[in-house]
Amino acid sequence: MKFYALIPAAGSGSRMGGETPKQYMPLNAVPMIAHAMMVLAREPRISKLFVVISPDDAWWDNYEWRGWEDRLQVLRCGGATRAETVLNGLRAMANVCDADDWVLVHDAARPCLSDEMLDRLIDEVASDAVGGLLAVPVADTLKRAATDTRSGARVDATVPRAGLWQAQTPQMFRHGKLIEALRAAGSDITDEASAIEQLGLQPRLVESDSRNLKVTWPQDMELAGLIVGQLNA
């Protein structure tokens, strides 16, 4: 049984604005994706790191990934959605991975993963029958918006937060089971755990914290830069 990491990086990051895809935007002087890659590459239990990019990606070759050659493989088979990109990457990895090997899928735009969080995930999930993911219990009060927005967004209901968790990445599942789940779930699924759940399985929740944020909006970059700086101090 081995461990592999997969980073889906075929998206454009349209909500960030600008012409540069989000994963290549500079964060503390290096492309954002490099921070996600570095923590995975430092983990000795991870045998290889696969990055899945779009077939027409014009950015990857603009950077030097020197020193990563023996740990890194780029797969130019990204799809139109995250689910398609991950599934295409898993299929391309099949000549390296066995069905029972673990795959840790991690967002390219989640640069603040710490070594401690990654260790905790692997330690707690490696013996689990299903797999699991990093997540954080929801602390804020949640509101569901009304569907009629003619007068602006309005609250339809307050959603009880008890038992709710915010999913993060990495999400860690066995290669064969994850392929099966994503094939069955279709291309609109937004994370790997959701696909596993649709098989009737219950992924394990491994508590993380809010520092492991996903950069989605331009204002997230400043906070991510501060957190990355603290992690690398």
TAJO-V418032 format. One record per residue. N is the residue number from 1. RES is the residue in one letter. PHI is phi as a letter, one per 40 degrees, with the letter a starting at -180 (999 if undefined). PSI is psi as a letter, one per 20 degrees, with the letter a starting at -180 (* if undefined). NEAR is the number of other ideal C-beta (glycine too) atoms within 12 Angstrom. Layout:
n=N res=RES phi=PHI psi=PSI near=NEAR
n=N res=RES phi=PHI psi=PSI near=NEAR
This chain:
n=1 res=M phi=999 psi=p near=17
n=2 res=K phi=b psi=r near=23
n=3 res=F phi=b psi=p near=34
n=4 res=Y phi=b psi=q near=42
n=5 res=A phi=b psi=q near=46
n=6 res=L phi=b psi=p near=53
n=7 res=I phi=b psi=o near=49
n=8 res=P phi=c psi=p near=44
n=9 res=A phi=a psi=l near=42
n=10 res=A phi=b psi=j near=37
n=11 res=G phi=c psi=r near=34
n=12 res=S phi=b psi=i near=28
n=13 res=G phi=g psi=l near=30
n=14 res=S phi=c psi=h near=14
n=15 res=R phi=c psi=i near=17
n=16 res=M phi=c psi=i near=26
n=17 res=G phi=g psi=r near=16
n=18 res=G phi=g psi=r near=15
n=19 res=E phi=c psi=h near=13
n=20 res=T phi=c psi=p near=22
n=21 res=P phi=d psi=q near=30
n=22 res=K phi=d psi=g near=36
n=23 res=Q phi=c psi=i near=41
n=24 res=Y phi=b psi=i near=34
n=25 res=M phi=c psi=p near=31
n=26 res=P phi=c psi=p near=24
n=27 res=L phi=b psi=o near=35
n=28 res=N phi=f psi=l near=24
n=29 res=A phi=g psi=j near=13
n=30 res=V phi=b psi=q near=22
n=31 res=P phi=d psi=q near=31
n=32 res=M phi=d psi=g near=40
n=33 res=I phi=c psi=h near=44
n=34 res=A phi=c psi=h near=34
n=35 res=H phi=c psi=g near=40
n=36 res=A phi=c psi=h near=42
n=37 res=M phi=c psi=g near=38
n=38 res=M phi=c psi=g near=34
n=39 res=V phi=c psi=h near=33
n=40 res=L phi=c psi=h near=45
n=41 res=A phi=c psi=h near=34
n=42 res=R phi=c psi=i near=24
n=43 res=E phi=c psi=o near=32
n=44 res=P phi=c psi=h near=14
n=45 res=R phi=c psi=i near=25
n=46 res=I phi=c psi=o near=34
n=47 res=S phi=c psi=h near=26
n=48 res=K phi=a psi=q near=32
n=49 res=L phi=b psi=p near=40
n=50 res=F phi=b psi=p near=44
n=51 res=V phi=b psi=p near=45
n=52 res=V phi=b psi=o near=41
n=53 res=I phi=b psi=r near=35
n=54 res=S phi=c psi=q near=30
n=55 res=P phi=d psi=h near=18
n=56 res=D phi=b psi=k near=14
n=57 res=D phi=d psi=p near=28
n=58 res=A phi=b psi=j near=16
n=59 res=W phi=b psi=h near=28
n=60 res=W phi=d psi=g near=30
n=61 res=D phi=c psi=i near=13
n=62 res=N phi=c psi=i near=13
n=63 res=Y phi=b psi=q near=23
n=64 res=E phi=c psi=p near=12
n=65 res=W phi=b psi=l near=23
n=66 res=R phi=c psi=p near=10
n=67 res=G phi=g psi=i near=13
n=68 res=W phi=b psi=j near=22
n=69 res=E phi=d psi=h near=13
n=70 res=D phi=c psi=i near=12
n=71 res=R phi=b psi=i near=24
n=72 res=L phi=b psi=p near=28
n=73 res=Q phi=b psi=p near=29
n=74 res=V phi=c psi=p near=31
n=75 res=L phi=b psi=o near=35
n=76 res=R phi=c psi=m near=24
n=77 res=C phi=b psi=k near=29
n=78 res=G phi=c psi=q near=35
n=79 res=G phi=b psi=a near=29
n=80 res=A phi=c psi=h near=18
n=81 res=T phi=b psi=r near=23
n=82 res=R phi=d psi=g near=38
n=83 res=A phi=c psi=g near=35
n=84 res=E phi=c psi=h near=27
n=85 res=T phi=c psi=g near=38
n=86 res=V phi=c psi=g near=51
n=87 res=L phi=c psi=g near=38
n=88 res=N phi=c psi=h near=31
n=89 res=G phi=c psi=g near=42
n=90 res=L phi=c psi=g near=39
n=91 res=R phi=c psi=g near=27
n=92 res=A phi=c psi=h near=29
n=93 res=M phi=c psi=i near=34
n=94 res=A phi=c psi=h near=21
n=95 res=N phi=c psi=i near=13
n=96 res=V phi=b psi=g near=22
n=97 res=C phi=c psi=q near=32
n=98 res=D phi=c psi=r near=19
n=99 res=A phi=d psi=h near=20
n=100 res=D phi=c psi=i near=19
n=101 res=D phi=c psi=q near=31
n=102 res=W phi=c psi=p near=38
n=103 res=V phi=b psi=p near=51
n=104 res=L phi=b psi=o near=50
n=105 res=V phi=c psi=p near=51
n=106 res=H phi=b psi=p near=48
n=107 res=D phi=c psi=p near=45
n=108 res=A phi=c psi=h near=47
n=109 res=A phi=c psi=k near=38
n=110 res=R phi=b psi=m near=45
n=111 res=P phi=c psi=i near=44
n=112 res=C phi=b psi=j near=41
n=113 res=L phi=c psi=p near=41
n=114 res=S phi=c psi=r near=31
n=115 res=D phi=d psi=h near=22
n=116 res=E phi=c psi=g near=22
n=117 res=M phi=c psi=g near=36
n=118 res=L phi=c psi=g near=37
n=119 res=D phi=d psi=g near=26
n=120 res=R phi=c psi=g near=28
n=121 res=L phi=c psi=g near=43
n=122 res=I phi=c psi=g near=33
n=123 res=D phi=c psi=g near=19
n=124 res=E phi=c psi=h near=23
n=125 res=V phi=b psi=h near=32
n=126 res=A phi=d psi=h near=27
n=127 res=S phi=b psi=j near=14
n=128 res=D phi=c psi=q near=24
n=129 res=A phi=c psi=h near=16
n=130 res=V phi=b psi=g near=27
n=131 res=G phi=h psi=a near=41
n=132 res=G phi=a psi=a near=39
n=133 res=L phi=a psi=q near=42
n=134 res=L phi=c psi=q near=46
n=135 res=A phi=a psi=r near=32
n=136 res=V phi=b psi=p near=25
n=137 res=P phi=d psi=p near=20
n=138 res=V phi=c psi=p near=18
n=139 res=A phi=b psi=h near=13
n=140 res=D phi=c psi=q near=13
n=141 res=T phi=c psi=p near=14
n=142 res=L phi=b psi=p near=18
n=143 res=K phi=b psi=p near=15
n=144 res=R phi=c psi=p near=14
n=145 res=A phi=c psi=q near=15
n=146 res=A phi=c psi=q near=14
n=147 res=T phi=c psi=h near=11
n=148 res=D phi=c psi=o near=11
n=149 res=T phi=b psi=k near=11
n=150 res=R phi=c psi=h near=8
n=151 res=S phi=b psi=k near=7
n=152 res=G phi=g psi=r near=9
n=153 res=A phi=c psi=p near=13
n=154 res=R phi=b psi=q near=14
n=155 res=V phi=c psi=p near=16
n=156 res=D phi=c psi=h near=14
n=157 res=A phi=a psi=q near=13
n=158 res=T phi=c psi=p near=13
n=159 res=V phi=c psi=p near=16
n=160 res=P phi=d psi=p near=12
n=161 res=R phi=c psi=i near=16
n=162 res=A phi=d psi=p near=12
n=163 res=G phi=g psi=i near=11
n=164 res=L phi=c psi=p near=17
n=165 res=W phi=b psi=q near=23
n=166 res=Q phi=c psi=o near=25
n=167 res=A phi=c psi=q near=31
n=168 res=Q phi=b psi=a near=39
n=169 res=T phi=b psi=r near=44
n=170 res=P phi=c psi=q near=48
n=171 res=Q phi=b psi=p near=45
n=172 res=M phi=b psi=o near=47
n=173 res=F phi=a psi=r near=46
n=174 res=R phi=c psi=q near=36
n=175 res=H phi=d psi=g near=38
n=176 res=G phi=c psi=g near=23
n=177 res=K phi=c psi=h near=33
n=178 res=L phi=c psi=h near=45
n=179 res=I phi=c psi=g near=32
n=180 res=E phi=d psi=g near=23
n=181 res=A phi=c psi=g near=35
n=182 res=L phi=c psi=h near=41
n=183 res=R phi=d psi=g near=22
n=184 res=A phi=c psi=h near=21
n=185 res=A phi=c psi=h near=27
n=186 res=G phi=g psi=r near=17
n=187 res=S phi=c psi=i near=19
n=188 res=D phi=c psi=i near=16
n=189 res=I phi=c psi=q near=29
n=190 res=T phi=c psi=i near=22
n=191 res=D phi=a psi=r near=36
n=192 res=E phi=c psi=h near=47
n=193 res=A phi=c psi=h near=40
n=194 res=S phi=c psi=h near=26
n=195 res=A phi=c psi=g near=36
n=196 res=I phi=c psi=h near=35
n=197 res=E phi=c psi=h near=26
n=198 res=Q phi=c psi=i near=23
n=199 res=L phi=c psi=j near=26
n=200 res=G phi=g psi=j near=13
n=201 res=L phi=b psi=q near=24
n=202 res=Q phi=b psi=n near=16
n=203 res=P phi=c psi=q near=36
n=204 res=R phi=c psi=p near=29
n=205 res=L phi=c psi=p near=30
n=206 res=V phi=b psi=o near=35
n=207 res=E phi=c psi=p near=21
n=208 res=S phi=b psi=b near=33
n=209 res=D phi=a psi=r near=21
n=210 res=S phi=c psi=i near=23
n=211 res=R phi=c psi=h near=24
n=212 res=N phi=c psi=l near=40
n=213 res=L phi=c psi=q near=34
n=214 res=K phi=b psi=p near=37
n=215 res=V phi=c psi=o near=35
n=216 res=T phi=b psi=g near=21
n=217 res=W phi=b psi=q near=18
n=218 res=P phi=d psi=h near=17
n=219 res=Q phi=c psi=i near=14
n=220 res=D phi=c psi=h near=27
n=221 res=M phi=c psi=g near=30
n=222 res=E phi=c psi=g near=16
n=223 res=L phi=c psi=g near=23
n=224 res=A phi=c psi=h near=36
n=225 res=G phi=c psi=h near=25
n=226 res=L phi=c psi=g near=19
n=227 res=I phi=c psi=g near=28
n=228 res=V phi=d psi=g near=33
n=229 res=G phi=c psi=g near=18
n=230 res=Q phi=c psi=h near=14
n=231 res=L phi=c psi=h near=25
n=232 res=N phi=c psi=j near=21
n=233 res=A phi=c psi=* near=8
